[in-house]
Amino acid sequence: MSRLSSRLQLIVCDFPGEGFLSRWARAARTAARIPAWLLLAVAIAGCSGDLALATPAPAEAEQNSPTPVAATPAANAAPDAPRPDSRQLVVWLPAFSGVAGEDSAGDVLAAAFHQFEQTHPGVRVDVQIKSESGPADLFSYLRSAQRVAPSILPDVVLINTQALWQIVDLGLAAPIAADQAARVDDFYPFTMDAVRYGGQVYGIPYAADAIHLAYHADQTQQPPETWNQLFTGGRPYWFAAGGNDLFHDGVALLQYVGAGGQLLEDGSTSSDEALRAFFDFLVEGRIRNVIPTEVAELATLDAVWNRLAGPEPDLGSVAASAYLINRDSTPQLHFAQTPTRNGLPITLASTWAFAVLAPGEEQRDLAFALIDALLAPEVQGAWSQYSHRLPTRRSAMQAWANPNPYYEFLSRQLDVAVALPNGRAFADFAHRVQEAQRGVVLGEITPQDAVQIVRGPE
């Protein structure tokens, strides 16, 4: 039924130019031998998600890519009739998981889901894909479902940890017991910080992204490690300072930590001196024409990448995911750590984690068993490499095929990465830092005024 659901949902839900009855007719013609009542029920139910699990066609492996985990022939066989004792485990995944497309990342997960079903007879994994951002993103779906249709909530969801605390506040996710959270012991340090909120763990970290420097190697022989070296080099330094996303506009937070500050869950300022040093850096960079005022117009790290991919020999802070996706087409861009106040090697990371929403101990145990299967290094490693995300475990990073200097660099960066804390207090603090940063870059406020903005009302 899961593959039938997938096909009918795609037919009924994905033709925006047609009305529902027209789409229903298209579905009926496609599956005329299926009883009409069953076809309609499956199609309507499927529109609550974007698609159910379908095994993608294997994609041809690219050079320097891992060997995909191949599904067994049974994965593509006609599904058996549902058993009366069958159980369903509903999983919501973001679009970058690859399950909705015919690519190798989706193949890895499809094979892992099939293997899980084989080792858990009577269990069917039902996967639905949701958008990563925008008004119909994972968090918005969860919040809406809780209000109007709680029965369609998933058992497991892979969600950005900047929304994790919000679903906790909504009462959707319960704390994860210490024995569940500690079963894996080789997570990179920042990942457990990313899933902790109010002293409790609420997620199992699975995917990450990080910020580092990209530069034109033919024009810059030695990338700068410190602010002074950046000024001496004289090349324009680009970063996103025009958005309000905590990660995409996260260079301000990275530089604050690099200058001696700390990111605290309670939203307090750990060091006025570090804040002032960062804002003074922005002023000096603007005066020296090293920090263009146009950075205030760049809202995302992708916008920075697009700027660097042009002919100008500039440098800038980008997301590792963008570098992984584009490095073969832009060989002129090399990588290095983001320059900091005194050369401290540090990066800011975003994290996607599995949250368990399943009610009942038995269903929760089944959900954790599935997460354990997906955390196997050969699964997480291959999937993360194909999906251009960073794994949260060292063993998964070591499983990446064809090791090269960039992969080794990423592993070192993950060892020193800083997580974005959870909670509204920290989010408010981060937005004040970003607001003050834009004001200083544009010359509208002084560094002293910027520090006061970040500190907030006394």
N, C-alpha and C positions, 0 to 999 in steps of 0.2 A: 504493500500500500504506500510505502514512503516514496517510491519512485513514481507511482501513479500520481500521488499528491503533487510531486515536484512538477511533472509535465503539465497537469491540469492547471496548477497555479500560474505557471508561466503563460499558458494560453489565455486564461481568464483575466489575470491581473495586469498583464504587461502590454496592453494595446490601448494607450490613453486616448487615441482618436476615435474609439468605438464606444458605444454605450454598453451597459452590462448585458442586455439581451443579445446584442450582436456578438459580444465575446462569448456568451454562453452558447450561441449557435455554432461558433467556430469550434468550441470545445466539444460540443456534441457530435459534430461531423468527424472530428479527429478520433473520438473514442465511441463510435456508434454502438459498439457491442457491449459497452458498459451500461448497466441499468441507469436510467435517467435520474432517479432519485439519489443514487449513490454519487453519480458524477456531479450533480448540483451541490450536494452536501460537501464533498471534498473540495470543490472549487471555491465555495463561499468561505469555508473554514480557512483555506489557504491564504485568502486575501488579508488575513490578520498579520501574516508575515510575508516576507518577500519570496521565500522558496523553502521547500523541504529538501532534505538531503538527497542529492543525486550524485552518483559516481562519475566524475568528469572523465572525458576521454584522455588517455595519457598524452602529455605533451612531450615533444622531442626535447631531450635534455640539452641545455646549453653548455658551452665550454665553461669550465670552472664551476660547474653546478654539481650538487650532490646527486647520488644515484637515488631515484625516487623509490619509495616503498611501494612495491607493486601490489595491487589488489589481486586476490585469488580469483580464478574463473567464476567461483560462486557469487562474487560480488556483482557480476553483470547478469546473473541468471534471473529468470522470472521469479518474482517473490512468491513465497508460499502463502496460502490463506492464513490470516491472522489466527493464532492460537487463542483459545479462550482464556488461558492463563498468562497471556503476553502482557508485558509492562512497557510503558513508553517513557523514555528519558528525553525531555525537550531541552535543546541547547540553542541559545542565540549567539551568533558570531558576527563580528563586523565584516564589512565587505572585503577588507584586505586579507582576510583569511584564505581567499581563493576558492572556496567551496562552490561559489556561484558560477565560476568560469572554468573553462577547460584549460587549466594550467597545472603545473607540477605541484604547486603548494596545495591546491585542492585535492590532487591525487593522493598526497601524503595523508591528509586528514581523512579522506574517504576510506583509504585502506585501514587506517587506525580505527575508525568507527566500525568498519566491517569486522575486523579482528575482535573488537570488544564484544560485538553481538555474538560472534562465534563462541567466545569464552564465557558468555553469560546467556545461555539459552533462554528464550522467552522474552528477552529484552530487545526493544527496538529504539535506536537512536534517531530522533527526529530533529534535524538541524534547520534553523531558519536564519536568514541573513538580513541584517539591518544596516542602515547607513552609519558611517563613522561620525558624521557631524551634520549640522543643520537642524531644521525643525522636526525632522523625522528620524533623529538619531536614536541610538540604543536607549539612552536615558529617557528621552521623551516617550518612547514606546513603553518603557517600564512604568513610568509615572502614569501614563494614560490607562494602561491595562490595569493598574492597581485600582484606579477610580471606577472604571466602567466594566471591565471584564477580567477580574482577578483569576478566573479559571484558565486563562491563556498564558499566564506568566510562566516563564521557563523554569526548569530545574537548575540550570547552569547558564551563566552569561559571562562572556569575555568582554570586559568593560575597561575603559580608561579609568585609572585610579582617581582622576580629578572628578569623576562622577561617582566613584565608589562611596565616598563619604555621604553623598547626597542620597543614595539609595538606602544607606544605613539610617540616615535621619528620617527617611520615609517608613522605616520599619520593615523593609523588604529583605534585608540581609542580617543574619545573626552572626555573632562572633564565631570564629573557627577555633576549635579546641587546640590546646598546645600540642597534643600528640599528633593531630592531623597536620598542623602547620610545620612541625619539625621533622616530618618523615623524609624530607629531602634536605640534605645538609650542605649542598654546594651552590646555593643561590649566591649571586653577587650581593655584596652587603647592602647596596642601596635599595634592592628590590623589596626587602622586608620592611624597610622604612616606608616604602610607597604604599604598602597595604595595611599599615598600622594607623588606627584612629582612636583617640581617647584611651590609649594604652591597650587596646585589643586588636587582634588580627582579623581582618574581614575578607581577605582574598588570597589566592595562590598566584603569585606573579608568573606570567608566561611569555610576554613579549615586551620589548623596550625599544627606545630610540634615544639618541644622544646627540649633542652639539659638538662640532669640532671645526677647525679652520680648513678652508680650501683656498688654494693659491695657484697662480700661474707659475709653474716651475721654470719656464724659459726666461722669466723676468725676475724671479726672486730665488736666488741661490740658497739662501738660508732663511727659513720662515721665522718671524719674530716670536719669541717666547715671553717677552715682557712688554709693558706699555712703552718703556723708553726705546726698546728696539723697534717697536712699531712706529714710533715717531721718527726715529732715525731713518728708517727705510723710506718713509714718505709716500708709500702706496696708499690709496684710498681703502679704508676698512669699512666693509658693509655688514650690517646686521639689521634684524627686524626691530624697529622701535615704533611702529605705527599700529600695532594690534593690541588686543587685550587677552590673548590666549596665553596661559601661564607658561607653556612650553615654547610655542613659536615665537613669543616675545620674551623668551627667557634669558637672553644674553645679559640683561640687567641683573637678574638674580645670580647668574653664574659669576659675573664680575664682582658682585657684592660679596659672595662667598670667597672668591679668589683674593679679595682685598682684606679678608679677615673676619667677615660676618658669618652668621649662621642663619639657616632657614628654620624657624620655629613654628610649631603647630599653633601656638597661642597668638601668633601674629605680632609679637613684640619685636622691637628693634634690638638686636643683640649688640650692635656697635655703631654708634654715630660716626666714629672716626672712619670706619670702612665705607659707610654711605658717602661721607664727605669726599673721601679719596676717589670713589667712583665718579661722582658728579664733577669733581675737579678734572678728572681724566677726560670726561666728555667736553668740557670747556677747552682744555688745551688741544684736544684733537680737532675741535672745530676751528680754533685759531690757526693751527698748523695745516689746515685743509686735508687732514688725514681722515676725519670723520665728517662725511658730507651731511648737510642738513636734510638731504633727500632720504636718509635712513628713516626719518619720521613718517615717510610715506609707504614704507615697506611693512606689511602687516604679518607676513609669514616667512618662515625659513625657505619655503619654495620660491618666494619672490627674490630672496637673496641668491639662491642658486641660479635662477634665470638671469640675474644681473651678471654673475660671475662667468656664466657660460658664453657671454659675448666676447668681443675681441679685446676689450680693455684689460690690461694686466693688473687687475685689482685683486684684493683678497677679502675674505669674509667668513663669518660663522654660519655653517649650514647644518642640516640634519644628516645623520649617517644614512638614513633611509634614502634620501635623495642621492647621496654619493653612490650607494650600492646600485640604485636603479640606473644612473646615468654615467658611471665612470668609464664604461667601454666607449661611449660616444663622445666623451670629453677627456681624452687622455692628457690634455694640457694642464688639467687641474690635479694637483697633488694635495696631500692631506697633512695635517699637523694639529697639535693641541691649540686651543684658543689662547692667544696671549693674555696673560693676567698681570696683576700689579708687580709681583716679584718672580714670575715664571712658575708659580705653583701649578702643577698638572692637575686639572680638575675639569669636570664637565657636568652639565645638568642633564638629567635623564627623565623621560616620560615612561610610564609603565602601563601595560594592559594586564589585567589579572582576572582569573576565574573567581566569580562570586557564586556561592551556592544559595539558591533561593528555595530549594526543594523543601516541602513540608514533610515532616515525619522522619524518624531516625532511619528507617529502612531505605527510603528514597534518597536521603542525604548520603548514606553509605555508598549507594550505587553511584551517585554523582561524584564522590571522591574517588571511587575506583576508576571512573572514566578519566578524571583529571590525572590520576597516577599513570594511566596508559599513555596519555598525551604528553606527559613529562618525560617519558623514556627518551634518553639522549638521541637515539637514532630517529625518533619521530620529531621531537622539538627541534633538533639540530637541522634536519633536512627541511622541515617546514619553514623555519625562520630564515634559512638561507634562500629558499625559493621565494618567500614573500617579502624579502628585503627588509626584514625586521631583525632586531638583535635578540638572542635568547637570554633568558634570565639565569641560566645555570652554566657553570664553567664546563661541565661535561658535554652539554649541548653545543657550546661554542667550539669545543675540541672536535666535535663530530662534523664540523663544516668541511666539505670536500676541498681539495687543492689549497692547502694553507698558503698564504702569501703575506707579505709585510703589512698590507692593510688589515687583514684579519687579526694579526698579532697586535697591531695598534689598537684596534677596537677592543680587544680583550683587556689591554692595559687601561684603556679609558673607562671601561665598565668597572674595573677595580677601584677607581677613584671617583666614580660618579656620585652625584648628590641627588637625592630624590626630592620631588615636590611634596611637601607635607599635605595632609588632608585637613579639611575643615574650612568653614566660612571665614574664621578669623585670619587664617593664613592667606586665603584667596583675596581678602580685602587688603591685607598688607602688600601682597604682590601687585595688585592693581594700582596701589598708591605709588609703588616704586616705578611702575611703567609710566604712570601719569607724570611723575616728576622727571623721569628720564626724557620724555618728549619735550617738556618745557625747557630743560637745560639745553638739549640739542638745538632747539629752535631759537635759543637766546632769549626766551621770554621770562625766565626766572633765574635767580642766582643759585649756586650750589647750597648756600645756607638756607635759602627759601625751600629748596628741594628736600633737604633733610627734615624741615618742619612739616612739609606735606606728608612725608613718609611716616613720621612719628604720629601724625594725626592730632586731633584736639587733646589738649592736656586735661 
